[in-house]
Amino acid sequence: MDTIENRLKELGLELPESVAPLYSYVPVTVHQGTAYVSGQVPRIDGRVPYSGKVGKDVTVEQARELAEYCVLKGLSVLKAEVGSLDRVEQVLKVTGFVQTAPGFYEPSKVLDAASELLVKIFGEKGRHARSAIGAAELPDNTPVEIEFIFAVDIPAE
């Protein structure tokens, strides 16, 4: 079993099944050792468990839980594309969007959950640059959407 897979088990985490996108895009594009993971929405069994705006309909704690699930979904599609999460050389960038209520100015608190989880999983390779953006509206009224950029080791064919 892969090292990162073992780490996930140690943390009591399981990757969700990689599912096809609902719209016209690919979940991951790899180019010259860089993997771009499309925005992940925290759908569980086809639906977002908490919907609405953070700071009004959804608590920071609930949004943090959804951010962690976005990480697991992102890792799931990455693994499906590159074969093993042990190919990750570095988490380069995380861009998170938080659907916020007027006056909610702390999307960084929500995105910290994703950043912290990536470090728990990958150690120093999980440290990354990040943007945390408050948004007026997100797809399916989801409180959180996160996209990722990874440096990956892809053997020459």
Number of C-alpha atoms within 10 A of each C-alpha: 6 11 13 16 17 13 14 17 12 10 12 8 14 12 17 15 11 17 12 10 11 7 6 6 10 13 20 20 14 17 11 9 15 19 23 21 23 20 20 23 26 27 16 12 8 8 12 17 13 20 17 21 24 27 19 13 14 18 16 18 13 16 28 20 18 28 29 23 25 24 24 24 26 27 21 19 23 27 18 15 17 17 11 19 20 15 19 23 16 19 23 19 19 23 16 27 26 27 27 25 19 13 8 14 13 16 24 17 14 26 29 17 19 23 22 14 18 22 15 16 19 20 12 12 17 21 18 17 12 16 14 18 19 21 18 14 17 17 10 12 15 25 36 37 24 27 19 24 22 23 20 22 18 16 7 4 3
